[in-house]
Amino acid sequence: MSAITVENLTKKFGDFTAVKNLSFIIKSGEVFGLLGPNGAGKTTTMSMLSTMLKPSSGKAAVNGFDIITNEDDVRKSIGIVFQDQSLDEELTAYENMDFHGRLYRIPKSTRQKKIMELLKLVELEGKKDNLVKTYSGGMRRRLEIARGLLHEPKILFLDEPTLGLDPQTRNHLWDYIERLNREKGITIILTTHYMEEADKLCNRIAIIDKGRIIALDTSEKLKNDIGGDVITIVSSERDKLYSVIQYLPEIKNIEVHDSFLTIGLENAEKHVAQIVNMASETGIPIDSISIHKPTLEDVFLHFTGRIIREEEASGKEQMRLMHRVRK
């Protein structure tokens, strides 16, 4: 059964098209990732699927409900962890959870039991009476995930769930997300620009860039499509090198970038000497050369010609992170 179906979904803001004709299906119980750089259209897509934004055209169904004609049923079916914090810092963890449960009209006895179960799940039961303003970034994220699960949604939306967290806290959150999916069978759709996050958590990944899906498959399949190994060669005469080696039968694909080449092929160790010799014989300098197994970074580079730089947050995200620090 499909948890989410999307068909030609488009969102325009004036003359700017943020999302362009997206189509995909998310299976029930799947962890599905939207991977792409800042401004790619990930959050806009999430906002439409969660009924926070109306699409300009196209259609989508979440848990079998149309996002335009059955908004209330969609909202009852989903939990959301926003990119921006939405907790009340002047309330305790328990009070934040209790308020959320009241909004969903969960009976008091059920609400109290579920709150304690979920706080235990994210290891916050011992801090339930602490004000949220005393919580670390990781604790707040865990509380937001617990809150999003209180009304037992079929589908959980996670928008950049580990943005701005340190690596250790990020790894802990990944463990929680995996447990939720494994133990409760919740369908999870998450947006991220962290390659490692998508690689670790997602059953399938849609790589999105400039509002379009440019590749969609399992992480393993996407990486295999590039080739068994990737050779990266930095050369001041990369164009000349490309013309010399492009027809080697061993090469599965070759891409020219600003100052380097990436070459996908099987058993790179056997062929790298041949490439170096051909460059030497034609007087082409090689500044550096490296070999590695394909990563999602290579996949994105292959399809877009650009690198997702995880450390380069947009100005908006920088302001968001500074706001969190000040608070």
Short mmCIF file of the C-alpha atoms (twelve columns), coordinates in Angstrom:
data_MODEL
# 
_entry.id   MODEL 
# 
loop_
_atom_site.group_PDB 
_atom_site.id 
_atom_site.type_symbol 
_atom_site.label_atom_id 
_atom_site.label_alt_id 
_atom_site.label_comp_id 
_atom_site.label_asym_id 
_atom_site.label_seq_id 
_atom_site.Cartn_x 
_atom_site.Cartn_y 
_atom_site.Cartn_z 
_atom_site.pdbx_PDB_model_num 
ATOM 1   C CA . MET A 1   0.000   0.000  0.000   1 
ATOM 2   C CA . SER A 2   1.180   3.536  -0.773  1 
ATOM 3   C CA . ALA A 3   1.487   5.983  2.118   1 
ATOM 4   C CA . ILE A 4   1.982   8.978  -0.166  1 
ATOM 5   C CA . THR A 5   1.383   9.443  -3.881  1 
ATOM 6   C CA . VAL A 6   2.494   12.585 -5.694  1 
ATOM 7   C CA . GLU A 7   1.641   13.450 -9.283  1 
ATOM 8   C CA . ASN A 8   3.022   16.485 -11.143 1 
ATOM 9   C CA . LEU A 9   3.096   18.578 -7.965  1 
ATOM 10  C CA . THR A 10  4.094   22.181 -8.661  1 
ATOM 11  C CA . LYS A 11  4.414   25.290 -6.503  1 
ATOM 12  C CA . LYS A 12  4.989   28.803 -7.839  1 
ATOM 13  C CA . PHE A 13  5.643   32.003 -5.930  1 
ATOM 14  C CA . GLY A 14  4.949   34.724 -8.472  1 
ATOM 15  C CA . ASP A 15  7.305   34.174 -11.384 1 
ATOM 16  C CA . PHE A 16  9.494   31.779 -9.382  1 
ATOM 17  C CA . THR A 17  8.772   28.046 -9.573  1 
ATOM 18  C CA . ALA A 18  9.997   26.424 -6.362  1 
ATOM 19  C CA . VAL A 19  8.770   22.892 -7.164  1 
ATOM 20  C CA . LYS A 20  8.363   21.630 -10.719 1 
ATOM 21  C CA . ASN A 21  6.154   18.675 -11.615 1 
ATOM 22  C CA . LEU A 22  7.261   16.282 -8.882  1 
ATOM 23  C CA . SER A 23  5.951   12.728 -9.124  1 
ATOM 24  C CA . PHE A 24  6.795   9.854  -6.765  1 
ATOM 25  C CA . ILE A 25  5.242   7.180  -4.541  1 
ATOM 26  C CA . ILE A 26  6.240   6.413  -0.939  1 
ATOM 27  C CA . LYS A 27  5.451   2.913  0.276   1 
ATOM 28  C CA . SER A 28  3.837   2.267  3.631   1 
ATOM 29  C CA . GLY A 29  6.505   1.699  6.296   1 
ATOM 30  C CA . GLU A 30  9.259   3.223  4.178   1 
ATOM 31  C CA . VAL A 31  11.850  5.819  5.176   1 
ATOM 32  C CA . PHE A 32  11.988  8.131  2.176   1 
ATOM 33  C CA . GLY A 33  14.477  10.958 1.782   1 
ATOM 34  C CA . LEU A 34  14.403  14.204 -0.160  1 
ATOM 35  C CA . LEU A 35  18.078  15.030 -0.558  1 
ATOM 36  C CA . GLY A 36  19.278  18.302 -1.997  1 
ATOM 37  C CA . PRO A 37  20.995  21.626 -1.312  1 
ATOM 38  C CA . ASN A 38  19.434  24.620 0.390   1 
ATOM 39  C CA . GLY A 39  16.752  26.136 -1.819  1 
ATOM 40  C CA . ALA A 40  16.178  22.947 -3.837  1 
ATOM 41  C CA . GLY A 41  12.466  22.775 -2.991  1 
ATOM 42  C CA . LYS A 42  12.550  20.164 -0.221  1 
ATOM 43  C CA . THR A 43  10.765  22.163 2.479   1 
ATOM 44  C CA . THR A 44  8.238   23.526 -0.032  1 
ATOM 45  C CA . THR A 45  7.395   19.946 -1.036  1 
ATOM 46  C CA . MET A 46  7.037   18.940 2.614   1 
ATOM 47  C CA . SER A 47  4.821   21.960 3.288   1 
ATOM 48  C CA . MET A 48  2.449   21.035 0.468   1 
ATOM 49  C CA . LEU A 49  2.214   17.389 1.549   1 
ATOM 50  C CA . SER A 50  1.444   18.468 5.122   1 
ATOM 51  C CA . THR A 51  -1.276  20.915 3.872   1 
ATOM 52  C CA . MET A 52  0.625   24.002 5.040   1 
ATOM 53  C CA . LEU A 53  0.939   25.249 1.441   1 
ATOM 54  C CA . LYS A 54  -1.517  24.776 -1.405  1 
ATOM 55  C CA . PRO A 55  0.049   23.523 -4.642  1 
ATOM 56  C CA . SER A 56  -0.175  25.646 -7.772  1 
ATOM 57  C CA . SER A 57  -0.965  22.516 -9.788  1 
ATOM 58  C CA . GLY A 58  -0.743  18.744 -9.603  1 
ATOM 59  C CA . LYS A 59  -2.116  16.502 -6.891  1 
ATOM 60  C CA . ALA A 60  -1.061  14.341 -3.968  1 
ATOM 61  C CA . ALA A 61  -2.618  11.950 -1.472  1 
ATOM 62  C CA . VAL A 62  -1.343  11.271 2.051   1 
ATOM 63  C CA . ASN A 63  -2.625  8.124  3.766   1 
ATOM 64  C CA . GLY A 64  -5.195  7.949  0.980   1 
ATOM 65  C CA . PHE A 65  -6.509  11.497 1.558   1 
ATOM 66  C CA . ASP A 66  -6.263  14.282 -1.000  1 
ATOM 67  C CA . ILE A 67  -4.115  17.150 0.317   1 
ATOM 68  C CA . ILE A 68  -6.528  19.776 -1.063  1 
ATOM 69  C CA . THR A 69  -10.005 18.320 -0.510  1 
ATOM 70  C CA . ASN A 70  -9.305  16.323 2.677   1 
ATOM 71  C CA . GLU A 71  -6.964  18.578 4.636   1 
ATOM 72  C CA . ASP A 72  -8.285  17.609 8.079   1 
ATOM 73  C CA . ASP A 73  -7.919  13.884 7.418   1 
ATOM 74  C CA . VAL A 74  -4.376  14.443 6.157   1 
ATOM 75  C CA . ARG A 75  -3.482  16.397 9.301   1 
ATOM 76  C CA . LYS A 76  -4.868  13.664 11.535  1 
ATOM 77  C CA . SER A 77  -2.712  11.135 9.681   1 
ATOM 78  C CA . ILE A 78  0.619   12.904 10.062  1 
ATOM 79  C CA . GLY A 79  3.104   14.110 12.625  1 
ATOM 80  C CA . ILE A 80  5.535   16.916 11.845  1 
ATOM 81  C CA . VAL A 81  8.920   17.964 13.163  1 
ATOM 82  C CA . PHE A 82  9.536   21.384 11.667  1 
ATOM 83  C CA . GLN A 83  12.911  22.756 10.616  1 
ATOM 84  C CA . ASP A 84  12.323  25.637 13.049  1 
ATOM 85  C CA . GLN A 85  11.655  24.861 16.683  1 
ATOM 86  C CA . SER A 86  7.970   24.993 17.604  1 
ATOM 87  C CA . LEU A 87  8.104   24.115 21.296  1 
ATOM 88  C CA . ASP A 88  6.976   26.518 24.046  1 
ATOM 89  C CA . GLU A 89  10.154  27.199 25.990  1 
ATOM 90  C CA . GLU A 90  8.288   28.454 29.063  1 
ATOM 91  C CA . LEU A 91  6.542   25.089 29.492  1 
ATOM 92  C CA . THR A 92  8.012   21.805 30.683  1 
ATOM 93  C CA . ALA A 93  8.459   18.841 28.362  1 
ATOM 94  C CA . TYR A 94  5.388   17.187 29.862  1 
ATOM 95  C CA . GLU A 95  3.308   20.347 29.491  1 
ATOM 96  C CA . ASN A 96  4.299   20.707 25.831  1 
ATOM 97  C CA . MET A 97  3.238   17.125 25.219  1 
ATOM 98  C CA . ASP A 98  0.020   17.525 27.191  1 
ATOM 99  C CA . PHE A 99  -0.972  20.678 25.294  1 
ATOM 100 C CA . HIS A 100 -0.408  18.887 21.976  1 
ATOM 101 C CA . GLY A 101 -2.541  15.955 23.139  1 
ATOM 102 C CA . ARG A 102 -5.381  18.276 24.131  1 
ATOM 103 C CA . LEU A 103 -5.327  19.873 20.677  1 
ATOM 104 C CA . TYR A 104 -5.904  16.426 19.198  1 
ATOM 105 C CA . ARG A 105 -8.615  15.692 21.790  1 
ATOM 106 C CA . ILE A 106 -6.819  12.635 23.148  1 
ATOM 107 C CA . PRO A 107 -8.658  11.435 26.313  1 
ATOM 108 C CA . LYS A 108 -6.830  12.325 29.527  1 
ATOM 109 C CA . SER A 109 -6.012  8.774  30.669  1 
ATOM 110 C CA . THR A 110 -4.741  7.777  27.226  1 
ATOM 111 C CA . ARG A 111 -2.850  11.056 26.909  1 
ATOM 112 C CA . GLN A 112 -1.034  10.659 30.225  1 
ATOM 113 C CA . LYS A 113 -0.017  7.091  29.426  1 
ATOM 114 C CA . LYS A 114 1.175   7.918  25.901  1 
ATOM 115 C CA . ILE A 115 3.175   10.951 27.061  1 
ATOM 116 C CA . MET A 116 5.197   8.876  29.513  1 
ATOM 117 C CA . GLU A 117 5.720   6.088  26.959  1 
ATOM 118 C CA . LEU A 118 7.037   8.515  24.378  1 
ATOM 119 C CA . LEU A 119 9.214   10.487 26.790  1 
ATOM 120 C CA . LYS A 120 10.753  7.171  27.790  1 
ATOM 121 C CA . LEU A 121 11.246  6.270  24.132  1 
ATOM 122 C CA . VAL A 122 13.367  9.403  23.574  1 
ATOM 123 C CA . GLU A 123 15.014  9.112  27.014  1 
ATOM 124 C CA . LEU A 124 13.532  12.278 28.457  1 
ATOM 125 C CA . GLU A 125 11.274  10.814 31.157  1 
ATOM 126 C CA . GLY A 126 13.735  11.987 33.837  1 
ATOM 127 C CA . LYS A 127 13.596  15.544 32.477  1 
ATOM 128 C CA . LYS A 128 9.829   15.733 31.957  1 
ATOM 129 C CA . ASP A 129 9.343   18.508 34.532  1 
ATOM 130 C CA . ASN A 130 12.226  20.667 33.290  1 
ATOM 131 C CA . LEU A 131 11.460  23.810 31.317  1 
ATOM 132 C CA . VAL A 132 12.245  23.391 27.624  1 
ATOM 133 C CA . LYS A 133 14.422  26.528 27.699  1 
ATOM 134 C CA . THR A 134 16.918  24.513 29.772  1 
ATOM 135 C CA . TYR A 135 17.137  21.778 27.121  1 
ATOM 136 C CA . SER A 136 20.003  21.304 24.686  1 
ATOM 137 C CA . GLY A 137 19.366  21.326 20.929  1 
ATOM 138 C CA . GLY A 138 19.393  17.542 20.784  1 
ATOM 139 C CA . MET A 139 16.954  17.195 23.691  1 
ATOM 140 C CA . ARG A 140 14.557  19.626 22.014  1 
ATOM 141 C CA . ARG A 141 14.693  17.665 18.779  1 
ATOM 142 C CA . ARG A 142 13.925  14.426 20.630  1 
ATOM 143 C CA . LEU A 143 11.021  16.097 22.417  1 
ATOM 144 C CA . GLU A 144 9.640   17.387 19.112  1 
ATOM 145 C CA . ILE A 145 9.769   13.880 17.657  1 
ATOM 146 C CA . ALA A 146 7.984   12.478 20.726  1 
ATOM 147 C CA . ARG A 147 5.337   15.199 20.488  1 
ATOM 148 C CA . GLY A 148 4.823   14.482 16.797  1 
ATOM 149 C CA . LEU A 149 4.045   10.852 17.636  1 
ATOM 150 C CA . LEU A 150 1.560   11.504 20.438  1 
ATOM 151 C CA . HIS A 151 -1.565  11.234 18.297  1 
ATOM 152 C CA . GLU A 152 -0.234  8.022  16.671  1 
ATOM 153 C CA . PRO A 153 0.237   9.314  13.117  1 
ATOM 154 C CA . LYS A 154 0.641   6.926  10.209  1 
ATOM 155 C CA . ILE A 155 3.266   9.166  8.630   1 
ATOM 156 C CA . LEU A 156 5.988   11.318 10.218  1 
ATOM 157 C CA . PHE A 157 7.453   14.337 8.421   1 
ATOM 158 C CA . LEU A 158 10.964  15.341 9.476   1 
ATOM 159 C CA . ASP A 159 12.229  18.577 7.924   1 
ATOM 160 C CA . GLU A 160 16.037  18.759 8.282   1 
ATOM 161 C CA . PRO A 161 15.762  16.914 11.630  1 
ATOM 162 C CA . THR A 162 19.438  17.237 12.600  1 
ATOM 163 C CA . LEU A 163 20.253  20.687 11.204  1 
ATOM 164 C CA . GLY A 164 22.713  22.528 13.434  1 
ATOM 165 C CA . LEU A 165 23.324  19.591 15.801  1 
ATOM 166 C CA . ASP A 166 26.753  18.273 16.696  1 
ATOM 167 C CA . PRO A 167 27.795  14.917 15.147  1 
ATOM 168 C CA . GLN A 168 27.275  12.897 18.337  1 
ATOM 169 C CA . THR A 169 23.747  14.228 18.893  1 
ATOM 170 C CA . ARG A 170 22.999  13.715 15.203  1 
ATOM 171 C CA . ASN A 171 23.977  10.039 15.486  1 
ATOM 172 C CA . HIS A 172 21.728  9.608  18.539  1 
ATOM 173 C CA . LEU A 173 18.779  11.081 16.648  1 
ATOM 174 C CA . TRP A 174 19.438  8.758  13.722  1 
ATOM 175 C CA . ASP A 175 19.155  5.831  16.139  1 
ATOM 176 C CA . TYR A 176 15.770  7.100  17.397  1 
ATOM 177 C CA . ILE A 177 14.464  7.537  13.859  1 
ATOM 178 C CA . GLU A 178 15.552  4.014  12.898  1 
ATOM 179 C CA . ARG A 179 13.867  2.586  16.007  1 
ATOM 180 C CA . LEU A 180 10.613  4.421  15.262  1 
ATOM 181 C CA . ASN A 181 10.492  3.000  11.796  1 
ATOM 182 C CA . ARG A 182 11.533  -0.501 12.831  1 
ATOM 183 C CA . GLU A 183 9.455   -0.911 15.999  1 
ATOM 184 C CA . LYS A 184 6.345   1.113  15.171  1 
ATOM 185 C CA . GLY A 185 6.265   0.714  11.386  1 
ATOM 186 C CA . ILE A 186 5.767   4.443  10.873  1 
ATOM 187 C CA . THR A 187 6.294   5.782  7.368   1 
ATOM 188 C CA . ILE A 188 8.893   8.556  7.524   1 
ATOM 189 C CA . ILE A 189 9.651   11.209 4.948   1 
ATOM 190 C CA . LEU A 190 12.603  13.426 5.726   1 
ATOM 191 C CA . THR A 191 14.398  16.282 4.024   1 
ATOM 192 C CA . THR A 192 18.141  16.651 4.375   1 
ATOM 193 C CA . HIS A 193 21.246  18.032 2.759   1 
ATOM 194 C CA . TYR A 194 23.465  15.685 4.797   1 
ATOM 195 C CA . MET A 195 24.661  12.861 2.547   1 
ATOM 196 C CA . GLU A 196 25.469  10.566 5.465   1 
ATOM 197 C CA . GLU A 197 22.000  11.072 6.940   1 
ATOM 198 C CA . ALA A 198 20.251  10.057 3.731   1 
ATOM 199 C CA . ASP A 199 22.618  7.130  3.248   1 
ATOM 200 C CA . LYS A 200 22.077  5.770  6.755   1 
ATOM 201 C CA . LEU A 201 18.350  6.256  7.213   1 
ATOM 202 C CA . CYS A 202 16.549  6.106  3.883   1 
ATOM 203 C CA . ASN A 203 15.242  3.051  2.055   1 
ATOM 204 C CA . ARG A 204 15.001  5.212  -1.058  1 
ATOM 205 C CA . ILE A 205 16.262  8.682  -1.874  1 
ATOM 206 C CA . ALA A 206 14.939  11.311 -4.259  1 
ATOM 207 C CA . ILE A 207 17.693  13.739 -5.188  1 
ATOM 208 C CA . ILE A 208 16.059  17.104 -5.746  1 
ATOM 209 C CA . ASP A 209 17.670  20.145 -7.327  1 
ATOM 210 C CA . LYS A 210 16.111  23.412 -8.509  1 
ATOM 211 C CA . GLY A 211 12.642  22.072 -7.777  1 
ATOM 212 C CA . ARG A 212 12.985  18.872 -9.808  1 
ATOM 213 C CA . ILE A 213 13.715  15.247 -8.918  1 
ATOM 214 C CA . ILE A 214 16.821  14.337 -10.890 1 
ATOM 215 C CA . ALA A 215 17.290  10.791 -9.541  1 
ATOM 216 C CA . LEU A 216 15.282  8.411  -7.366  1 
ATOM 217 C CA . ASP A 217 16.304  4.978  -6.105  1 
ATOM 218 C CA . THR A 218 18.004  3.188  -3.241  1 
ATOM 219 C CA . SER A 219 21.329  4.644  -2.148  1 
ATOM 220 C CA . GLU A 220 23.132  1.503  -3.308  1 
ATOM 221 C CA . LYS A 221 21.545  1.566  -6.750  1 
ATOM 222 C CA . LEU A 222 22.265  5.259  -7.233  1 
ATOM 223 C CA . LYS A 223 25.916  4.710  -6.374  1 
ATOM 224 C CA . ASN A 224 26.205  1.595  -8.533  1 
ATOM 225 C CA . ASP A 225 24.914  3.542  -11.526 1 
ATOM 226 C CA . ILE A 226 28.089  5.632  -11.433 1 
ATOM 227 C CA . GLY A 227 30.458  2.674  -11.528 1 
ATOM 228 C CA . GLY A 228 32.383  0.442  -9.147  1 
ATOM 229 C CA . ASP A 229 34.993  3.096  -8.293  1 
ATOM 230 C CA . VAL A 230 35.461  6.817  -8.769  1 
ATOM 231 C CA . ILE A 231 38.768  8.385  -9.810  1 
ATOM 232 C CA . THR A 232 39.109  12.115 -9.191  1 
ATOM 233 C CA . ILE A 233 41.886  13.852 -11.126 1 
ATOM 234 C CA . VAL A 234 42.854  17.491 -10.584 1 
ATOM 235 C CA . SER A 235 44.596  18.969 -13.614 1 
ATOM 236 C CA . SER A 236 45.076  22.438 -15.070 1 
ATOM 237 C CA . GLU A 237 44.433  20.839 -18.489 1 
ATOM 238 C CA . ARG A 238 41.393  18.783 -17.583 1 
ATOM 239 C CA . ASP A 239 39.692  19.376 -20.962 1 
ATOM 240 C CA . LYS A 240 42.706  18.019 -22.822 1 
ATOM 241 C CA . LEU A 241 42.889  15.036 -20.474 1 
ATOM 242 C CA . TYR A 242 39.192  14.371 -21.062 1 
ATOM 243 C CA . SER A 243 39.712  14.265 -24.837 1 
ATOM 244 C CA . VAL A 244 42.608  11.822 -24.435 1 
ATOM 245 C CA . ILE A 245 40.939  9.263  -22.160 1 
ATOM 246 C CA . GLN A 246 37.197  9.586  -22.864 1 
ATOM 247 C CA . TYR A 247 37.063  6.597  -25.212 1 
ATOM 248 C CA . LEU A 248 38.811  4.087  -22.958 1 
ATOM 249 C CA . PRO A 249 36.470  1.054  -22.918 1 
ATOM 250 C CA . GLU A 250 36.866  0.567  -19.154 1 
ATOM 251 C CA . ILE A 251 35.331  3.957  -18.347 1 
ATOM 252 C CA . LYS A 252 31.632  3.816  -17.452 1 
ATOM 253 C CA . ASN A 253 31.216  7.596  -17.274 1 
ATOM 254 C CA . ILE A 254 33.398  10.695 -17.134 1 
ATOM 255 C CA . GLU A 255 32.486  14.218 -16.045 1 
ATOM 256 C CA . VAL A 256 34.382  17.496 -16.422 1 
ATOM 257 C CA . HIS A 257 34.137  19.961 -13.518 1 
ATOM 258 C CA . ASP A 258 35.715  23.332 -12.719 1 
ATOM 259 C CA . SER A 259 39.204  22.076 -11.969 1 
ATOM 260 C CA . PHE A 260 38.951  18.309 -12.020 1 
ATOM 261 C CA . LEU A 261 37.564  15.198 -13.703 1 
ATOM 262 C CA . THR A 262 35.541  12.414 -12.116 1 
ATOM 263 C CA . ILE A 263 35.734  9.011  -13.784 1 
ATOM 264 C CA . GLY A 264 33.462  6.065  -12.954 1 
ATOM 265 C CA . LEU A 265 34.793  2.600  -13.742 1 
ATOM 266 C CA . GLU A 266 35.286  -0.893 -12.341 1 
ATOM 267 C CA . ASN A 267 38.564  -1.933 -10.664 1 
ATOM 268 C CA . ALA A 268 40.116  1.520  -10.726 1 
ATOM 269 C CA . GLU A 269 43.436  0.262  -9.318  1 
ATOM 270 C CA . LYS A 270 44.027  -1.725 -12.496 1 
ATOM 271 C CA . HIS A 271 43.414  1.228  -14.824 1 
ATOM 272 C CA . VAL A 272 44.752  4.271  -12.988 1 
ATOM 273 C CA . ALA A 273 48.312  3.597  -14.154 1 
ATOM 274 C CA . GLN A 274 47.117  3.508  -17.769 1 
ATOM 275 C CA . ILE A 275 45.409  6.894  -17.366 1 
ATOM 276 C CA . VAL A 276 48.502  8.421  -15.740 1 
ATOM 277 C CA . ASN A 277 50.732  7.071  -18.539 1 
ATOM 278 C CA . MET A 278 48.433  8.495  -21.225 1 
ATOM 279 C CA . ALA A 279 48.532  11.887 -19.512 1 
ATOM 280 C CA . SER A 280 52.328  11.746 -19.237 1 
ATOM 281 C CA . GLU A 281 52.794  10.760 -22.883 1 
ATOM 282 C CA . THR A 282 50.716  13.745 -24.048 1 
ATOM 283 C CA . GLY A 283 52.345  16.209 -21.646 1 
ATOM 284 C CA . ILE A 284 49.257  16.739 -19.479 1 
ATOM 285 C CA . PRO A 285 50.115  17.656 -15.861 1 
ATOM 286 C CA . ILE A 286 48.267  15.899 -13.028 1 
ATOM 287 C CA . ASP A 287 48.162  17.825 -9.757  1 
ATOM 288 C CA . SER A 288 46.489  15.093 -7.741  1 
ATOM 289 C CA . ILE A 289 44.637  11.831 -8.162  1 
ATOM 290 C CA . SER A 290 42.453  9.850  -5.767  1 
ATOM 291 C CA . ILE A 291 40.340  6.682  -5.847  1 
ATOM 292 C CA . HIS A 292 37.273  5.933  -3.737  1 
ATOM 293 C CA . LYS A 293 34.022  4.021  -3.771  1 
ATOM 294 C CA . PRO A 294 31.029  6.063  -5.016  1 
ATOM 295 C CA . THR A 295 29.166  8.156  -2.467  1 
ATOM 296 C CA . LEU A 296 25.917  10.095 -2.667  1 
ATOM 297 C CA . GLU A 297 28.091  13.180 -3.115  1 
ATOM 298 C CA . ASP A 298 29.401  11.594 -6.320  1 
ATOM 299 C CA . VAL A 299 25.822  10.834 -7.391  1 
ATOM 300 C CA . PHE A 300 24.777  14.447 -6.887  1 
ATOM 301 C CA . LEU A 301 27.901  15.676 -8.650  1 
ATOM 302 C CA . HIS A 302 27.230  13.289 -11.539 1 
ATOM 303 C CA . PHE A 303 23.665  14.514 -12.096 1 
ATOM 304 C CA . THR A 304 24.128  18.242 -11.395 1 
ATOM 305 C CA . GLY A 305 27.804  19.016 -11.969 1 
ATOM 306 C CA . ARG A 306 27.888  20.569 -8.475  1 
ATOM 307 C CA . ILE A 307 28.754  19.496 -4.957  1 
ATOM 308 C CA . ILE A 308 26.373  19.793 -2.015  1 
ATOM 309 C CA . ARG A 309 28.502  21.578 0.551   1 
ATOM 310 C CA . GLU A 310 27.020  20.541 3.872   1 
ATOM 311 C CA . GLU A 311 28.895  23.247 5.746   1 
ATOM 312 C CA . GLU A 312 27.486  26.060 3.586   1 
ATOM 313 C CA . ALA A 313 24.126  26.942 5.106   1 
ATOM 314 C CA . SER A 314 22.124  29.624 3.372   1 
ATOM 315 C CA . GLY A 315 21.885  33.067 4.905   1 
ATOM 316 C CA . LYS A 316 18.399  32.217 6.116   1 
ATOM 317 C CA . GLU A 317 19.629  29.093 7.893   1 
ATOM 318 C CA . GLN A 318 22.549  30.977 9.418   1 
ATOM 319 C CA . MET A 319 20.080  33.481 10.882  1 
ATOM 320 C CA . ARG A 320 17.887  30.629 12.111  1 
ATOM 321 C CA . LEU A 321 20.794  28.963 13.876  1 
ATOM 322 C CA . MET A 322 21.923  32.257 15.445  1 
ATOM 323 C CA . HIS A 323 18.368  32.813 16.668  1 
ATOM 324 C CA . ARG A 324 18.432  29.405 18.363  1 
ATOM 325 C CA . VAL A 325 21.756  30.185 20.006  1 
ATOM 326 C CA . ARG A 326 20.506  33.545 21.315  1 
ATOM 327 C CA . LYS A 327 17.364  31.919 22.725  1 
# 
